[in-house]
Structures are given as structure tokens and as C-alpha cells.
Amino acid sequence: MAKARSRGARALIWLVVLIAGLVGVNFSAVQWGGGSWTPQLALDLEGGTQIVLAPVVAEGAQVTQEQLDQAVAIIRQRVDASGVSEAEITTQGGRNIVVAIPGEPDAATMQRIQASAKMEFRPVLQSAAANVPGETPAPSESTPPAEPAATPENAWDQAWITPELQAEFDAFQCADVDTTTVAPADEPFITCSTDQTARFILGPVTVEGSDIADAQVSAATNSQGQATGGWAVSLELDGEGPAGFEATTRAITGLPEPQNQFAVVLDSTVLMPISSNAIITDGNARITGGFTQEAAQGLADQLRFGALPIGFEVQSNETISATLGADQLRAGLLAGLIGLILVVVYSVFQYRALGLVVVLSLGIAAILTYLTVTFLSSTEGYRLSLAGVAGLVIAIGITADSFIVYFERIRDELREGKHLTSALETGWKRAFRTILVSDAVSFLAAVILFLLSVGNVRGFAFTLGITTFIDIVVVALFTHPLLRLLSRTSFFSSGHRWSGLDPQALGAVYRGRAKFREPVAAGRGARSAKEAQKRQTIAERKSAMAASNGKED
């Protein structure tokens, strides 16, 4: 008995530690992370920003629906990866794309939305420092042949540099780079680095960005495998990428600089020139170069989600009001309150004093849910939508269902004549297995719904999954330990008629092996006896009949 009381108190202490931990991380997010003690609201409840993207295509060209659908899918992945939840991305008029984001997006999010992330790998034919705007460019020290010695044989052939191309390169200003146009893949072109500090003549494309299967951020290491303190982007190539990469690295490795370099071209600008120090034969490459973690993650996200099939420009950017607003939020919360009141009334009517345990358990579940949602809102950018509120309301029923399963198991044990302490432990073992299976099904459904859906439906699935997990925590760390402690009180252990655990009211008949009490002949006791008799096994009924026949003899 003392051991059970100790286990119950220990579980409650762990629950207090868990709540204190959630309060602590929320406090840290508010004090130092710019968070808030209230969850952020999604577009349908708060409003936000609507961005209309118009495609940039050549004159006379048409945008296909397939291109728009592909662009919508890629933009949605980019927005989700940036930490913005509950965004709505749709097509408009068969040409434009409308992106509606809760709140006001930052510059990085805007860049993720409209950047095409057209990536190419091109060999570097020549490089120089950027020309100073307004000054006469100095002629290049390189003297290309008056005519190409021969037709270029490969992408890294210096024969690509003609006198005309050299003259254009000498006079080129980095301000003239047009990131909205894509240079022909089979021709050389002149461009600058993204920071406009260097200019390059690049050969034709040797590896397309579409051949990138994956891009992940990892810690940068040196040749000995030791961490350098920087960050790198690891690329995994497929399709024709591995063969093209091997051919390029095999040809330029060992050449003098800059001919031993190939450029990572992103949106017609050179992200960085990379020196080839080894021949890459397995299609796995690593890009390093002084990345911060944020910059490396941003590049990896864009590359992993692929290039947009067409370029886009922002046609309009305006603030939109909430589509449902505060009235709908109040209606949703009112529905939840009504559902909660009905659950409480039913619990008190059906389980008497045990109904108070239901109320306290629901209160603990509400505290854990609120702190969890608030923390995710402050740290992960989660926003609560009306669909998410619906998930929270449904959670009331899921949590109450767990209590009903547990209480009914205890009552079953009491009907068999067991003492409350024994009935509590046996009933818990049986009920907890049932609760785990039930919650596992709900959680699996929430995960599948989250993975296969988009928009507000994901918000519903997210809150449903969180509350399902919290239900297990509350039942294990609060409801059962609290009943352990209450079972030691005289009110519950004596089976008070208002405790909800009165053996006589429940129709307890079984007193031990082959021993039964005399059934009550009339009134409420008769109904309880009939109910108990229905629950007897065949062996118990035979034993009861044998005992009755013995008395008659």
C-alpha cells in the first residue's frame, strides 16, 4: 500500500516537473526569443499578406497549367521549410500564383517564394575582379587568339573565348547582370558573383540543377575529417549528374587557376567558384565556402525543392484582413466550452465524485496543450487556425474516452468482489493497454493526414496528434496516480454511494473462488444483481447453481 502511494506521488511529481519545464521554455522564448505567451493565429483568424506572382516568360510564350501546378507545389514546400505555417498557395486566372501568408513575411521568405533557384555547374574559363562603376575598365592581360584555333571540343575548352567575348568581359559591369534571364546551356556567358566582387567567363553547362537529388546541411570538415567550425552543403546527384560531374572534375583537376575551377551558378550569378581538388566519381559532392548555418540551410532548401519551371516577379503585395476573424474564433471556443460542459455533466452524473477527477484531468490536459502550442508558436512559427481549434475541441472527447475506459475497468473489478486497491491496479493494467491502442490509432490517423494534406487540414492533424499524445501523458502521470491517492481515503475506500465506486450499487456478487453473496431480491439492488449475473462466466454460474442446490438440500 505504501509502495503504491509512493508510486502515485512520484508520478505527480514528474508531472509537475514537466509543466514547470514547459513554463520555463516558454519563458525563455518570450524573454530572449521574441516569443509570446499566446499562440500566433493563422491567416483565417488573423489575416496576413497576399502576394501575387506573375510569370516572366519570353514574348509570345504561354504558361501551361502543368508549369503552374509544379510551381505551386515547389513554392508551398519552400514556404513550409521557412517555418511559416498555414499558408495558402493557389493559382489565379490560369496564369498568376497567389501566396497568402499569415502576418508579414520577412525578406528571406520573400526571396524563397520568388527565386527560381535555377542552378547550374559550369567550368570557369576566366575570372577577374569586378570593374569599379564609372571607371574605364583596364584591358585584360589575357590575349586570346584572333580566331578560335578550333571548334571547342568540350565545356572547359579555352577556344570558347573569342576576341568579341574577351572585349565584352573586359568592359562588363556587374550591375548589368540580369537574374531574370537564363543563359543558353550550350554557350559560354559572362556573369558576376552574387556579392558583385568578381566577374567570370563560364563555359557551357556540364551538370544541370535538375540532376540534384538531395541537398543537406552538414558541418564542414577538412581533409583529415576534423570540423572546421563552418558549414557545408552536401549534394547528392542522380540522372546524368554523376557522369557530368566526373567528366568535369577529371578534366580540370590539376589545371592552373582559374581553369581548375567550376562555378556554382544560381539564378545567373556565381554563388562561388569551387576548386576541384579531386575527381568525384560517386555523384556526392560538398560545397564549402564560409557559409553561416542560416545561409547554408537557405541554399539547401532551395536546391532540395528544385528549380521553378518558370521565373516569377511580384505583381502585387498587399495586406489582407482575416477571412473568418475573431467572431469565428469565439464561435469555435464556445463550441469547445459547450462540449466541455457536456462532458463534465455526463461524468458527474455517471461517475459521481469520479467526475471531479475527470474535470481535474481535463484541466491538466488543457494546461499542457496550451503550453505546448504556445512554445511551438514561439519557436517553430506554428500558427493556430480554425481547423486547429477544431482539433483541440475533438481532443476533449478523446481524453474523456480514456477516462471512461479506465473507470469502467475499475468498476468491472469491483463487481467481481475485489477490494478497491486491487481493482484499481488490475483495472489500470487492462485499461492502459486499451488506451494505448486507441490513442495509437488516432495518432497514426493524424500523422497520415498531416503528411498527405496541405493548408488548414494539416493544422487540424497537427493539433489532433499533439492532444492524442498529451492524453497518454495525463492518464499515466495524473489520472491514475490521483486515483491511487484517493483510494486511500475513507470516502472512496469504503465505497461511499457518491464516490462512484460503491460495490453494492455496481452489483458486486463474486466474493472469491466459488463464493457469492446472496442476491438482493428487489429494488435497485435487484437490477444490480441482474447486471452482475450477466457478467458472470459459465464456470461462475455453475458454481453459483451448485451452491444454491446445496442449500436447498
C-alpha positions in Angstrom: 0.0 0.0 0.0 2.8 2.4 0.9 4.6 1.4 -2.2 1.6 2.2 -4.4 1.2 5.6 -2.7 4.8 6.3 -3.3 4.5 5.5 -7.0 1.5 7.8 -7.3 3.2 10.7 -5.6 6.3 10.1 -7.8 4.2 10.3 -11.0 2.6 13.5 -9.9 6.0 15.0 -9.1 7.1 14.1 -12.7 4.0 15.8 -14.0 4.8 19.0 -12.0 8.4 18.9 -13.4 7.0 18.5 -16.9 4.7 21.5 -16.5 7.4 23.6 -14.9 9.7 22.7 -17.8 7.2 23.8 -20.4 6.7 27.1 -18.5 10.4 27.5 -18.4 11.0 27.0 -22.1 8.1 29.3 -22.9 9.5 32.0 -20.6 12.9 31.7 -22.3 11.2 32.0 -25.7 9.4 35.1 -24.6 12.4 36.8 -22.9 15.1 36.0 -25.4 13.5 34.6 -28.5 10.8 37.2 -29.2 8.0 34.8 -28.5 4.7 35.4 -26.8 2.5 33.8 -24.1 -0.3 33.5 -26.6 -0.3 31.4 -29.8 0.1 33.1 -33.1 -3.1 32.9 -35.2 -3.3 31.7 -38.8 -4.5 33.5 -41.9 -8.2 32.7 -41.4 -8.2 34.2 -37.9 -5.7 37.0 -38.0 -5.2 38.0 -41.7 -1.8 38.5 -43.3 -0.1 39.3 -46.6 -1.2 38.4 -50.1 1.5 38.2 -52.8 0.5 37.8 -56.4 3.3 36.4 -58.6 3.3 36.9 -62.3 5.3 34.6 -64.6 8.3 36.0 -66.5 8.3 34.4 -70.0 9.6 35.4 -73.4 7.3 37.5 -75.6 4.6 35.3 -77.1 5.3 32.4 -74.9 2.4 30.8 -72.9 2.4 29.4 -69.4 1.0 25.9 -69.2 -1.2 24.6 -66.3 1.4 21.9 -65.6 4.1 24.6 -65.1 1.8 26.5 -62.7 0.9 23.3 -60.7 4.6 22.4 -60.4 5.4 26.0 -59.3 2.7 25.9 -56.7 4.0 22.7 -55.2 7.6 24.0 -55.1 6.6 27.3 -53.5 4.5 25.5 -50.9 7.5 23.4 -49.9 9.7 26.5 -49.7 7.2 28.4 -47.5 6.8 25.4 -45.2 10.6 25.0 -45.0 10.9 28.6 -43.9 8.9 27.9 -40.8 5.7 29.7 -42.0 2.6 27.5 -41.4 -1.0 27.7 -42.5 0.0 29.5 -45.8 -2.4 29.3 -48.7 -1.0 29.0 -52.3 -3.3 28.9 -55.3 -3.4 29.8 -59.0 -5.3 32.7 -60.3 -6.7 33.2 -63.8 -4.7 30.3 -65.2 -1.5 32.5 -65.2 -0.7 34.0 -61.8 0.1 32.4 -58.4 -1.4 33.9 -55.2 0.5 33.3 -52.0 -1.3 34.2 -48.8 0.9 34.2 -45.7 -0.2 34.9 -42.1 1.4 38.1 -40.7 4.1 40.0 -42.6 6.8 37.9 -44.4 10.4 38.8 -43.9 12.9 39.4 -46.8 14.2 35.8 -46.6 10.7 34.4 -47.0 10.0 36.7 -50.0 13.3 35.6 -51.6 12.4 31.9 -51.1 9.0 32.5 -52.7 10.0 34.2 -55.9 13.6 32.9 -56.5 13.7 30.4 -59.4 16.8 28.7 -57.8 18.0 27.7 -61.3 21.2 26.1 -60.6 24.0 25.0 -63.0 27.5 23.8 -62.8 29.8 25.5 -65.4 33.6 25.4 -65.8 35.4 28.7 -65.2 37.2 29.8 -68.3 38.5 33.2 -67.0 37.9 35.4 -63.9 38.9 38.8 -62.7 37.9 41.4 -60.1 34.7 43.3 -60.7 35.1 46.6 -62.6 34.5 49.7 -60.5 31.3 51.5 -61.7 32.1 54.8 -63.5 35.8 53.9 -64.2 37.2 52.8 -67.6 37.9 49.1 -67.3 41.6 48.1 -67.7 42.2 45.7 -70.6 42.6 42.1 -69.7 46.1 40.7 -69.5 44.9 37.6 -71.4 45.4 37.7 -75.2 43.1 35.3 -76.8 43.7 34.3 -80.4 42.3 36.5 -83.2 40.2 33.5 -84.2 39.5 30.3 -82.4 42.1 27.8 -83.1 39.5 25.1 -83.5 35.9 24.4 -82.6 35.6 23.9 -78.8 35.6 20.3 -78.0 34.2 20.4 -74.5 32.8 22.8 -72.0 36.1 23.7 -70.4 37.9 24.4 -73.8 39.6 27.8 -73.8 38.6 28.1 -77.5 35.2 29.4 -76.3 36.9 32.8 -75.6 36.7 34.8 -78.8 38.0 38.4 -79.1 34.5 39.7 -79.0 33.7 37.8 -75.8 37.0 39.0 -74.3 36.2 42.6 -75.1 32.7 42.2 -73.6 34.2 40.7 -70.5 36.8 43.5 -70.1 34.0 46.1 -70.2 31.4 44.1 -68.2 29.8 45.8 -65.2 28.2 43.6 -62.5 25.2 45.9 -62.4 24.3 44.6 -65.8 23.7 41.1 -64.7 20.0 40.1 -65.3 19.0 37.4 -62.9 15.6 37.1 -64.6 17.0 35.6 -67.7 18.7 32.2 -68.1 21.8 31.9 -70.4 21.8 29.2 -73.1 23.1 26.0 -71.6 25.3 25.2 -74.6 27.0 28.5 -74.8 29.5 30.4 -72.7 28.4 33.6 -70.9 29.6 36.4 -68.7 28.4 37.0 -65.2 29.4 38.1 -61.7 29.5 36.6 -58.2 26.4 37.2 -56.1 28.3 39.8 -54.0 29.4 41.5 -57.2 33.1 41.4 -56.3 34.2 39.2 -59.2 33.4 38.6 -62.8 33.7 35.4 -64.8 33.6 33.9 -68.3 31.9 30.5 -67.9 31.8 27.6 -70.2 28.6 25.7 -71.2 26.6 23.7 -68.5 28.2 20.4 -67.5 25.7 19.5 -64.7 22.1 20.7 -64.5 20.4 21.6 -61.3 17.6 19.2 -62.0 20.2 16.4 -61.5 20.4 17.3 -57.8 18.6 14.5 -55.9 19.2 16.0 -52.4 20.9 18.8 -50.6 21.6 18.8 -46.8 23.5 21.0 -44.4 26.4 19.5 -42.5 29.4 20.7 -40.5 32.3 21.5 -42.7 35.4 19.3 -42.2 39.0 19.4 -43.5 40.8 16.6 -45.4 41.5 14.8 -42.1 37.8 14.8 -41.2 38.1 17.4 -38.5 35.4 20.0 -38.0 36.5 23.5 -39.2 33.7 25.3 -37.4 32.0 26.2 -40.7 29.0 24.8 -42.6 28.8 23.0 -45.8 26.1 21.9 -48.3 26.3 18.3 -49.3 24.9 17.5 -52.7 23.7 14.1 -54.0 23.4 13.9 -57.7 21.4 11.5 -59.9 20.4 11.1 -63.5 23.2 12.4 -65.7 24.7 14.4 -62.9 27.3 11.9 -61.6 28.7 11.3 -65.1 28.9 15.0 -65.9 30.5 15.8 -62.6 33.1 13.1 -63.0 34.0 14.3 -66.5 34.4 17.9 -65.4 36.4 17.1 -62.3 38.6 14.7 -64.2 39.4 17.3 -66.9 40.0 20.4 -64.7 41.7 18.8 -61.7 45.4 19.9 -61.7 45.0 22.8 -64.2 46.2 26.2 -63.2 43.7 28.6 -61.5 41.1 29.6 -62.6 40.9 26.8 -65.1 40.8 24.3 -62.3 37.5 25.8 -61.0 33.9 25.3 -61.9 31.2 27.7 -60.8 28.0 27.0 -59.0 25.6 29.3 -60.9 22.4 30.2 -59.1 19.9 32.5 -60.9 22.6 33.6 -63.5 25.1 34.6 -60.8 28.1 32.7 -59.5 27.4 31.6 -56.0 31.1 30.6 -55.7 33.9 29.3 -57.8 34.9 25.8 -56.5 38.4 24.5 -57.0 38.4 20.8 -58.0 40.9 19.1 -55.7 39.8 15.5 -56.5 37.9 13.5 -59.1 34.3 13.0 -57.9 33.1 9.6 -59.2 30.1 8.7 -57.0 27.9 11.8 -57.5 28.3 13.0 -54.0 29.8 16.5 -53.7 30.2 19.0 -51.0 30.1 22.8 -51.3 32.0 24.9 -48.7 33.0 28.5 -48.6 32.3 30.4 -45.3 28.6 29.7 -45.0 26.7 30.6 -41.9 24.3 28.0 -40.8 21.3 30.1 -41.9 22.8 30.7 -45.4 23.7 27.1 -45.9 20.2 26.0 -44.8 18.6 28.5 -47.1 20.6 27.3 -50.1 20.0 23.6 -49.3 16.2 24.3 -49.1 16.1 26.0 -52.5 18.2 23.3 -54.1 16.4 20.4 -52.5 13.0 21.6 -53.6 14.1 22.1 -57.1 14.0 24.9 -59.6 10.8 26.6 -60.6 9.9 25.7 -64.2 9.5 29.5 -64.9 10.6 32.7 -63.3 8.2 34.9 -61.4 8.1 38.6 -60.4 6.0 40.2 -57.6 3.0 41.8 -59.3 1.3 43.0 -56.0 1.9 42.7 -52.3 -0.9 43.8 -50.0 -2.3 43.2 -46.6 -5.5 41.2 -46.3 -8.0 41.0 -43.5 -8.9 37.9 -41.7 -11.3 35.7 -43.7 -13.1 34.4 -40.6 -11.8 36.6 -37.9 -12.4 37.0 -34.2 -16.1 36.1 -34.4 -15.4 32.6 -35.8 -12.7 32.1 -33.2 -15.1 32.9 -30.5 -17.6 30.6 -32.0 -15.1 27.8 -32.1 -14.1 28.4 -28.5 -17.7 28.5 -27.5 -18.3 25.1 -29.2 -15.4 23.7 -27.2 -16.8 25.1 -24.0 -20.2 23.6 -24.6 -18.6 20.3 -25.3 -16.5 20.5 -22.2 -19.6 21.3 -20.1 -21.5 18.4 -21.5 -18.6 16.0 -20.8 -18.4 17.3 -17.2 -22.1 17.0 -16.6 -22.1 13.4 -18.0 -19.1 12.5 -15.9 -20.6 13.7 -12.7 -23.9 12.1 -13.4 -22.4 8.7 -14.4 -19.4 8.6 -12.1 -20.4 10.8 -9.1 -17.2 12.0 -7.3 -15.0 10.4 -10.0 -16.4 13.1 -12.3 -14.2 15.6 -10.4 -11.2 13.5 -11.4 -12.3 13.9 -15.0 -12.6 17.7 -14.5 -9.1 18.0 -13.0 -7.6 15.7 -15.7 -9.1 17.8 -18.5 -7.7 20.9 -16.8 -4.2 19.4 -16.7 -4.6 18.4 -20.4 -5.6 21.9 -21.2 -2.6 23.4 -19.5 -0.2 21.0 -21.2 -1.8 21.6 -24.6 -1.7 25.4 -24.2 1.9 25.5 -23.2 2.9 23.1 -26.0 1.1 25.1 -28.7 2.5 28.4 -27.4 6.0 27.0 -27.3 5.7 25.7 -30.9 4.2 29.0 -32.0 7.1 31.0 -30.5 10.0 28.8 -31.7 8.8 27.0 -34.8 6.4 29.5 -36.3 3.3 27.4 -35.8 0.0 29.3 -36.2 -3.3 28.2 -34.8 -6.1 28.1 -37.4 -9.8 27.4 -37.0 -9.1 23.8 -38.2 -6.6 23.6 -35.4 -9.2 24.8 -32.9 -11.4 22.0 -34.2 -8.7 19.5 -33.4 -8.5 20.8 -29.9 -12.2 20.5 -29.4 -12.2 16.9 -30.6 -9.4 16.2 -28.2 -11.9 16.7 -25.3 -13.8 13.6 -26.4 -10.6 11.6 -27.0 -9.4 12.4 -23.4 -12.8 11.8 -21.9 -13.0 8.4 -23.7 -9.7 7.3 -21.9 -11.2 8.1 -18.5 -14.4 6.2 -19.3 -12.3 3.1 -20.3 -10.3 3.3 -17.1 -13.3 3.9 -14.8 -15.3 1.1 -16.3 -12.4 -1.3 -15.9 -12.2 -0.5 -12.2 -15.9 -1.0 -11.9 -15.7 -4.4 -13.5 -13.1 -5.4 -11.0 -15.3 -4.2 -8.1 -18.2 -6.2 -9.4 -16.1 -9.3 -9.1 -15.7 -8.6 -5.4 -12.2 -7.2 -5.4 -11.1 -4.6 -2.9 -10.7 -1.0 -4.4 -6.9 -1.1 -4.2 -6.7 -4.4 -6.1 -9.4 -3.3 -8.5 -7.5 -0.1 -9.2 -4.3 -1.8 -10.2 -5.8 -4.6 -12.2 -8.2 -2.3 -13.9 -5.3 0.1 -14.8 -3.2 -2.7 -16.4 -6.2 -3.7 -18.6 -7.3 -0.2 -19.3 -3.9 1.3 -20.2 -3.4 -1.3 -23.0 -6.8 -0.3 -24.4 -6.0 3.4 -24.1 -2.6 2.9 -25.8 -4.2 1.1 -28.8 -7.0 3.6 -29.1 -4.6 6.6 -29.0 -2.1 4.9 -31.3 -4.9 4.6 -34.0 -5.8 8.3 -33.5 -2.1 9.4 -33.6 -1.5 7.3 -36.8 -4.5 8.9 -38.4 -3.2 12.3 -37.5 0.3 11.6 -38.9 -1.1 10.3 -42.2 -3.5 13.2 -42.5 -0.6 15.6 -41.8 1.6 14.1 -44.4 -0.9 13.8 -47.2 -2.8 17.1 -46.7 -2.0 20.7 -47.2 -3.1 24.0 -45.8 -5.6 24.2 -42.9 -6.2 20.4 -42.8 -2.6 20.0 -41.7 -3.4 22.3 -38.8 -6.2 20.0 -37.7 -4.0 16.9 -38.0 -1.2 18.7 -36.0 -3.3 19.6 -33.0 -5.0 16.2 -33.1 -1.6 14.5 -32.9 -0.4 16.7 -30.1 -3.5 16.2 -27.9 -3.5 12.5 -28.5 0.0 12.2 -27.1 -0.9 14.5 -24.2 -3.9 12.3 -23.4 -1.5 9.4 -22.7 0.7 11.6 -20.5 -2.3 12.9 -18.5 -3.8 9.4 -17.9 -0.4 8.0 -16.9 1.0 10.8 -14.8 -2.1 12.3 -13.3 -5.4 10.4 -13.5 -4.1 7.0 -12.4 -1.7 8.4 -9.7 -4.5 10.7 -8.3 -6.9 7.7 -8.1 -4.1 5.8 -6.2 -4.0 8.5 -3.6 -7.8 8.9 -3.4 -8.3 5.2 -2.9 -6.6 5.6 0.5 -9.2 8.0 1.7 -12.2 6.6 3.6 -14.7 8.2 1.2 -13.5 6.1 -1.7 -12.2 3.0 0.1 -15.4 2.5 2.0 -17.4 2.6 -1.3 -19.5 5.7 -0.4 -22.6 5.9 -2.5 -21.5 9.2 -4.0 -17.9 8.0 -4.7 -19.0 6.3 -8.0 -17.3 3.1 -6.7 -20.0 1.6 -4.5 -19.7 -2.2 -4.9 -23.3 -2.7 -3.8 -24.6 -0.1 -6.3 -22.5 -1.8 -9.0 -24.0 -5.2 -8.3 -20.9 -6.9 -6.8 -21.6 -10.6 -6.4 -18.4 -12.5 -6.6 -16.6 -12.9 -3.2 -13.8 -15.3 -4.0 -13.4 -18.6 -5.7 -16.9 -20.2 -5.9 -18.3 -17.8 -3.2 -21.1 -15.4 -3.9 -23.2 -13.2 -1.8 -26.9 -13.7 -1.7 -28.5 -11.6 -4.5 -30.9 -8.8 -3.4 -34.5 -9.7 -4.3 -36.0 -6.3 -5.2 -35.4 -2.7 -5.9 -32.2 -1.1 -7.1 -30.2 -4.0 -5.7 -32.2 -6.4 -7.9 -31.2 -4.6 -11.0 -27.6 -4.5 -9.9 -27.7 -8.2 -9.2 -29.1 -9.0 -12.6 -26.4 -6.9 -14.2 -23.7 -8.7 -12.2 -25.2 -12.1 -13.2 -24.9 -11.2 -16.8 -21.2 -10.5 -16.4 -20.5 -13.9 -14.8 -18.6 -16.6 -16.7 -20.1 -20.0 -17.3 -17.9 -21.5 -14.5 -19.1 -18.9 -12.1 -22.8 -19.6 -12.9 -22.3 -23.3 -12.5 -20.6 -22.7 -9.1 -23.5 -20.4 -8.0 -26.1 -23.0 -9.1 -24.2 -25.8 -7.2 -24.1 -23.6 -4.1 -27.8 -22.9 -4.4 -28.7 -26.6 -4.8 -26.6 -27.5 -1.8 -28.5 -25.1 0.4 -31.8 -26.4 -0.8 -30.8 -30.0 0.1 
